[in-house]
Amino acid sequence: MTALATNYRTYDLPWTQGDLEERRFRRLMFVGVLLWLLLIVAARLLPTPDRPKAMPLPEEVVKLVLQPPPEQKKVEPKKVEAAKAPEPAAPVDQDKLKGLIKTGRDAYNNGDYPTAIKAYNSALQMDKNNALVQKLLEQAKGKAGQ
């Protein structure tokens, strides 16, 4: 004869509550809510202290509050005259300027630094804002030891 083993076990998870625990939880919740309601009713029945009356404001403060704000003087911005653009420099003869730069470079490359410096100074007199001429002049002065 073969015996058939059957499993009649109910599988409950560890957090599953039984009927006894559920009734206990509901009873505790009912008691807690009832206590809160009693506390609220008791707080409403307690007498409230009388509030002291507010002190009257001094008359100066009342006048200050009711007085309209003083009118502010309108300050007009100062008129600023537009800065005049500098007068354009006299037109530079580009061919002559290029010739002086070429002369200075040739003298610099040949080691004749004083002649290069004179050529670059002449070019600077023609165009004082020429960055290339200023740079070449500084190089020539550096080589000449000035």
Backbone hydrogen bonds, N-H to C=O, Kabsch-Sander energy under -0.5 kcal/mol:
donor,donor_aa,acceptor,acceptor_aa,energy
3,A,1,M,-0.5
4,L,2,T,-0.6
5,A,3,A,-0.7
6,T,4,L,-0.6
8,Y,6,T,-0.7
12,D,10,T,-1.0
16,T,13,L,-1.8
22,E,18,G,-2.0
23,R,19,D,-2.4
24,R,20,L,-2.0
25,F,21,E,-2.4
26,R,22,E,-2.3
27,R,23,R,-2.1
28,L,24,R,-2.2
29,M,25,F,-2.4
30,F,26,R,-2.3
31,V,27,R,-2.3
32,G,28,L,-2.4
33,V,29,M,-2.6
34,L,30,F,-2.3
35,L,31,V,-2.3
36,W,32,G,-2.1
37,L,33,V,-2.3
38,L,34,L,-2.2
39,L,35,L,-2.3
40,I,36,W,-2.2
41,V,37,L,-2.3
42,A,38,L,-2.5
43,A,39,L,-2.1
44,R,40,I,-1.8
45,L,41,V,-1.5
46,L,42,A,-1.0
62,V,58,P,-1.8
63,K,59,E,-2.3
64,L,60,E,-2.1
65,V,61,V,-2.4
66,L,62,V,-2.4
67,Q,63,K,-1.8
75,V,73,K,-0.5
76,E,74,K,-0.7
80,V,78,K,-0.5
81,E,79,K,-0.6
94,Q,92,V,-1.2
97,L,93,D,-2.3
98,K,94,Q,-2.8
99,G,95,D,-2.0
100,L,96,K,-2.2
101,I,97,L,-2.3
102,K,98,K,-2.4
103,T,99,G,-2.4
104,G,100,L,-2.6
105,R,101,I,-2.4
106,D,102,K,-2.5
107,A,103,T,-2.3
108,Y,104,G,-2.3
109,N,105,R,-2.9
110,N,106,D,-1.5
111,G,108,Y,-1.3
112,D,107,A,-2.5
113,Y,111,G,-1.4
116,A,112,D,-1.7
117,I,113,Y,-2.6
118,K,114,P,-2.1
119,A,115,T,-2.2
120,Y,116,A,-2.5
121,N,117,I,-2.5
122,S,118,K,-2.1
123,A,119,A,-2.0
124,L,120,Y,-2.4
125,Q,121,N,-1.9
126,M,122,S,-1.1
127,D,123,A,-2.1
130,N,127,D,-1.2
131,A,129,N,-0.8
134,Q,130,N,-1.9
135,K,131,A,-2.4
136,L,132,L,-2.5
137,L,133,V,-2.5
138,E,134,Q,-2.1
139,Q,135,K,-2.1
140,A,136,L,-2.3
141,K,137,L,-2.5
142,G,138,E,-2.1
143,K,139,Q,-2.1
144,A,140,A,-2.2
145,G,141,K,-0.9
146,Q,141,K,-2.6
